[in-house]
Amino acid sequence: MLRAASSWVVLSALAAGVPTAVPWVAIYVTNPLLLVTVVGTAVAASVTTLTPTITDRVSDRT
């Protein structure tokens, strides 16, 4: 019940224009593993996206 209520609070906060950091703090307090998963996925996606660019730049220098 608490988890469902906290999700509603987060969605309501986003809809009301509350700064993005506030809902993330709420998620961290209620479910830290979810936040770690979301951040880890974002980091992995950015590294995967940037790797070909970095590889091309390094290979161009040699």
N, CA, C and O atoms as a GROMACS GRO file, in nm:
protein
  248
    1MET      N    1   0.082  -0.120   0.000
    1MET     CA    2   0.000   0.000   0.000
    1MET      C    3   0.086   0.126   0.000
    1MET      O    4   0.057   0.222  -0.071
    2LEU      N    5   0.192   0.124   0.081
    2LEU     CA    6   0.280   0.240   0.087
    2LEU      C    7   0.346   0.265  -0.047
    2LEU      O    8   0.359   0.380  -0.090
    3ARG      N    9   0.389   0.158  -0.113
    3ARG     CA   10   0.456   0.174  -0.241
    3ARG      C   11   0.362   0.234  -0.345
    3ARG      O   12   0.402   0.323  -0.420
    4ALA      N   13   0.240   0.186  -0.350
    4ALA     CA   14   0.143   0.241  -0.445
    4ALA      C   15   0.113   0.388  -0.414
    4ALA      O   16   0.101   0.470  -0.505
    5ALA      N   17   0.102   0.420  -0.288
    5ALA     CA   18   0.077   0.559  -0.248
    5ALA      C   19   0.194   0.648  -0.284
    5ALA      O   20   0.175   0.760  -0.331
    6SER      N   21   0.316   0.600  -0.262
    6SER     CA   22   0.433   0.682  -0.293
    6SER      C   23   0.446   0.702  -0.443
    6SER      O   24   0.490   0.809  -0.487
    7SER      N   25   0.410   0.602  -0.523
    7SER     CA   26   0.413   0.619  -0.668
    7SER      C   27   0.315   0.728  -0.711
    7SER      O   28   0.345   0.808  -0.800
    8TRP      N   29   0.198   0.730  -0.649
    8TRP     CA   30   0.098   0.832  -0.679
    8TRP      C   31   0.151   0.971  -0.644
    8TRP      O   32   0.128   1.068  -0.716
    9VAL      N   33   0.221   0.980  -0.531
    9VAL     CA   34   0.278   1.108  -0.488
    9VAL      C   35   0.381   1.155  -0.589
    9VAL      O   36   0.383   1.273  -0.626
   10VAL      N   37   0.467   1.064  -0.636
   10VAL     CA   38   0.570   1.100  -0.734
   10VAL      C   39   0.505   1.148  -0.863
   10VAL      O   40   0.544   1.251  -0.917
   11LEU      N   41   0.407   1.074  -0.913
   11LEU     CA   42   0.341   1.115  -1.037
   11LEU      C   43   0.269   1.248  -1.021
   11LEU      O   44   0.270   1.331  -1.112
   12SER      N   45   0.206   1.267  -0.907
   12SER     CA   46   0.138   1.394  -0.882
   12SER      C   47   0.237   1.510  -0.876
   12SER      O   48   0.209   1.619  -0.925
   13ALA      N   49   0.352   1.485  -0.815
   13ALA     CA   50   0.454   1.589  -0.805
   13ALA      C   51   0.506   1.627  -0.943
   13ALA      O   52   0.524   1.745  -0.972
   14LEU      N   53   0.528   1.528  -1.028
   14LEU     CA   54   0.575   1.557  -1.164
   14LEU      C   55   0.470   1.635  -1.241
   14LEU      O   56   0.503   1.730  -1.313
   15ALA      N   57   0.345   1.597  -1.227
   15ALA     CA   58   0.237   1.666  -1.298
   15ALA      C   59   0.222   1.810  -1.249
   15ALA      O   60   0.182   1.897  -1.326
   16ALA      N   61   0.253   1.834  -1.124
   16ALA     CA   62   0.237   1.968  -1.068
   16ALA      C   63   0.357   2.058  -1.099
   16ALA      O   64   0.356   2.175  -1.063
   17GLY      N   65   0.458   2.004  -1.164
   17GLY     CA   66   0.574   2.084  -1.200
   17GLY      C   67   0.678   2.096  -1.090
   17GLY      O   68   0.759   2.189  -1.092
   18VAL      N   69   0.677   2.004  -0.996
   18VAL     CA   70   0.779   2.003  -0.891
   18VAL      C   71   0.912   1.969  -0.956
   18VAL      O   72   0.915   1.886  -1.047
   19PRO      N   73   1.022   2.030  -0.913
   19PRO     CA   74   1.152   1.998  -0.972
   19PRO      C   75   1.179   1.847  -0.971
   19PRO      O   76   1.136   1.776  -0.881
   20THR      N   77   1.250   1.801  -1.073
   20THR     CA   78   1.272   1.658  -1.093
   20THR      C   79   1.340   1.592  -0.974
   20THR      O   80   1.313   1.476  -0.945
   21ALA      N   81   1.428   1.662  -0.904
   21ALA     CA   82   1.501   1.602  -0.793
   21ALA      C   83   1.409   1.558  -0.680
   21ALA      O   84   1.438   1.460  -0.612
   22VAL      N   85   1.300   1.627  -0.660
   22VAL     CA   86   1.211   1.594  -0.548
   22VAL      C   87   1.148   1.456  -0.564
   22VAL      O   88   1.152   1.377  -0.470
   23PRO      N   89   1.090   1.422  -0.680
   23PRO     CA   90   1.039   1.286  -0.696
   23PRO      C   91   1.147   1.179  -0.684
   23PRO      O   92   1.120   1.071  -0.632
   24TRP      N   93   1.269   1.207  -0.733
   24TRP     CA   94   1.376   1.107  -0.722
   24TRP      C   95   1.413   1.084  -0.577
   24TRP      O   96   1.444   0.971  -0.539
   25VAL      N   97   1.410   1.186  -0.495
   25VAL     CA   98   1.434   1.168  -0.352
   25VAL      C   99   1.324   1.082  -0.292
   25VAL      O  100   1.351   0.995  -0.210
   26ALA      N  101   1.201   1.105  -0.332
   26ALA     CA  102   1.090   1.023  -0.283
   26ALA      C  103   1.106   0.877  -0.324
   26ALA      O  104   1.080   0.787  -0.245
   27ILE      N  105   1.149   0.854  -0.447
   27ILE     CA  106   1.172   0.716  -0.492
   27ILE      C  107   1.285   0.653  -0.412
   27ILE      O  108   1.276   0.537  -0.372
   28TYR      N  109   1.392   0.729  -0.389
   28TYR     CA  110   1.506   0.674  -0.315
   28TYR      C  111   1.465   0.635  -0.174
   28TYR      O  112   1.507   0.531  -0.123
   29VAL      N  113   1.384   0.717  -0.110
   29VAL     CA  114   1.342   0.688   0.027
   29VAL      C  115   1.253   0.564   0.031
   29VAL      O  116   1.265   0.482   0.122
   30THR      N  117   1.164   0.550  -0.067
   30THR     CA  118   1.069   0.439  -0.064
   30THR      C  119   1.125   0.312  -0.126
   30THR      O  120   1.090   0.202  -0.084
   31ASN      N  121   1.211   0.324  -0.226
   31ASN     CA  122   1.263   0.206  -0.294
   31ASN      C  123   1.400   0.237  -0.353
   31ASN      O  124   1.411   0.266  -0.472
   32PRO      N  125   1.506   0.231  -0.273
   32PRO     CA  126   1.639   0.268  -0.322
   32PRO      C  127   1.690   0.179  -0.435
   32PRO      O  128   1.764   0.225  -0.522
   33LEU      N  129   1.650   0.052  -0.436
   33LEU     CA  130   1.697  -0.038  -0.541
   33LEU      C  131   1.647   0.006  -0.678
   33LEU      O  132   1.718  -0.008  -0.778
   34LEU      N  133   1.526   0.058  -0.684
   34LEU     CA  134   1.472   0.107  -0.811
   34LEU      C  135   1.556   0.223  -0.863
   34LEU      O  136   1.586   0.228  -0.982
   35LEU      N  137   1.593   0.315  -0.776
   35LEU     CA  138   1.674   0.429  -0.818
   35LEU      C  139   1.810   0.383  -0.868
   35LEU      O  140   1.858   0.433  -0.970
   36VAL      N  141   1.872   0.289  -0.798
   36VAL     CA  142   2.002   0.236  -0.841
   36VAL      C  143   1.988   0.170  -0.978
   36VAL      O  144   2.075   0.187  -1.064
   37THR      N  145   1.880   0.097  -0.999
   37THR     CA  146   1.858   0.032  -1.129
   37THR      C  147   1.840   0.134  -1.240
   37THR      O  148   1.897   0.120  -1.348
   38VAL      N  149   1.762   0.237  -1.215
   38VAL     CA  150   1.736   0.340  -1.317
   38VAL      C  151   1.865   0.414  -1.350
   38VAL      O  152   1.896   0.436  -1.468
   39VAL      N  153   1.940   0.455  -1.248
   39VAL     CA  154   2.065   0.528  -1.271
   39VAL      C  155   2.166   0.438  -1.342
   39VAL      O  156   2.234   0.482  -1.435
   40GLY      N  157   2.177   0.314  -1.298
   40GLY     CA  158   2.270   0.220  -1.363
   40GLY      C  159   2.237   0.198  -1.509
   40GLY      O  160   2.326   0.191  -1.593
   41THR      N  161   2.110   0.187  -1.539
   41THR     CA  162   2.067   0.168  -1.678
   41THR      C  163   2.099   0.292  -1.761
   41THR      O  164   2.143   0.280  -1.876
   42ALA      N  165   2.079   0.409  -1.706
   42ALA     CA  166   2.110   0.533  -1.778
   42ALA      C  167   2.259   0.546  -1.805
   42ALA      O  168   2.299   0.586  -1.914
   43VAL      N  169   2.341   0.511  -1.707
   43VAL     CA  170   2.487   0.516  -1.725
   43VAL      C  171   2.530   0.416  -1.831
   43VAL      O  172   2.610   0.448  -1.919
   44ALA      N  173   2.477   0.294  -1.824
   44ALA     CA  174   2.512   0.192  -1.923
   44ALA      C  175   2.472   0.234  -2.064
   44ALA      O  176   2.546   0.212  -2.160
   45ALA      N  177   2.355   0.295  -2.077
   45ALA     CA  178   2.308   0.340  -2.208
   45ALA      C  179   2.397   0.451  -2.263
   45ALA      O  180   2.428   0.453  -2.382
   46SER      N  181   2.438   0.544  -2.177
   46SER     CA  182   2.522   0.654  -2.226
   46SER      C  183   2.660   0.604  -2.264
   46SER      O  184   2.718   0.651  -2.362
   47VAL      N  185   2.714   0.509  -2.188
   47VAL     CA  186   2.846   0.452  -2.222
   47VAL      C  187   2.836   0.377  -2.354
   47VAL      O  188   2.925   0.388  -2.439
   48THR      N  189   2.730   0.300  -2.372
   48THR     CA  190   2.711   0.226  -2.496
   48THR      C  191   2.697   0.321  -2.614
   48THR      O  192   2.748   0.292  -2.723
   49THR      N  193   2.630   0.431  -2.595
   49THR     CA  194   2.611   0.528  -2.702
   49THR      C  195   2.741   0.600  -2.736
   49THR      O  196   2.769   0.627  -2.853
   50LEU      N  197   2.820   0.632  -2.634
   50LEU     CA  198   2.942   0.710  -2.656
   50LEU      C  199   3.061   0.626  -2.699
   50LEU      O  200   3.157   0.681  -2.754
   51THR      N  201   3.061   0.495  -2.675
   51THR     CA  202   3.178   0.413  -2.703
   51THR      C  203   3.223   0.421  -2.849
   51THR      O  204   3.342   0.439  -2.873
   52PRO      N  205   3.133   0.408  -2.948
   52PRO     CA  206   3.181   0.419  -3.088
   52PRO      C  207   3.245   0.554  -3.118
   52PRO      O  208   3.343   0.562  -3.192
   53THR      N  209   3.190   0.660  -3.062
   53THR     CA  210   3.245   0.794  -3.084
   53THR      C  211   3.384   0.805  -3.025
   53THR      O  212   3.476   0.856  -3.089
   54ILE      N  213   3.401   0.757  -2.903
   54ILE     CA  214   3.532   0.762  -2.838
   54ILE      C  215   3.632   0.676  -2.915
   54ILE      O  216   3.746   0.718  -2.936
   55THR      N  217   3.589   0.557  -2.958
   55THR     CA  218   3.678   0.467  -3.033
   55THR      C  219   3.721   0.532  -3.164
   55THR      O  220   3.838   0.524  -3.200
   56ASP      N  221   3.630   0.597  -3.234
   56ASP     CA  222   3.663   0.664  -3.359
   56ASP      C  223   3.763   0.777  -3.336
   56ASP      O  224   3.857   0.793  -3.414
   57ARG      N  225   3.744   0.854  -3.232
   57ARG     CA  226   3.835   0.966  -3.205
   57ARG      C  227   3.975   0.916  -3.172
   57ARG      O  228   4.074   0.974  -3.216
   58VAL      N  229   3.983   0.809  -3.094
   58VAL     CA  230   4.114   0.755  -3.057
   58VAL      C  231   4.182   0.696  -3.180
   58VAL      O  232   4.302   0.716  -3.199
   59SER      N  233   4.108   0.625  -3.263
   59SER     CA  234   4.169   0.563  -3.381
   59SER      C  235   4.211   0.668  -3.484
   59SER      O  236   4.305   0.644  -3.559
   60ASP      N  237   4.144   0.782  -3.488
   60ASP     CA  238   4.183   0.889  -3.580
   60ASP      C  239   4.315   0.954  -3.539
   60ASP      O  240   4.386   1.007  -3.624
   61ARG      N  241   4.348   0.949  -3.412
   61ARG     CA  242   4.472   1.011  -3.364
   61ARG      C  243   4.594   0.926  -3.395
   61ARG      O  244   4.706   0.978  -3.398
   62THR      N  245   4.575   0.798  -3.417
   62THR     CA  246   4.692   0.711  -3.440
   62THR      C  247   4.725   0.701  -3.585
   62THR      O  248   4.820   0.632  -3.622
   0.00000   0.00000   0.00000
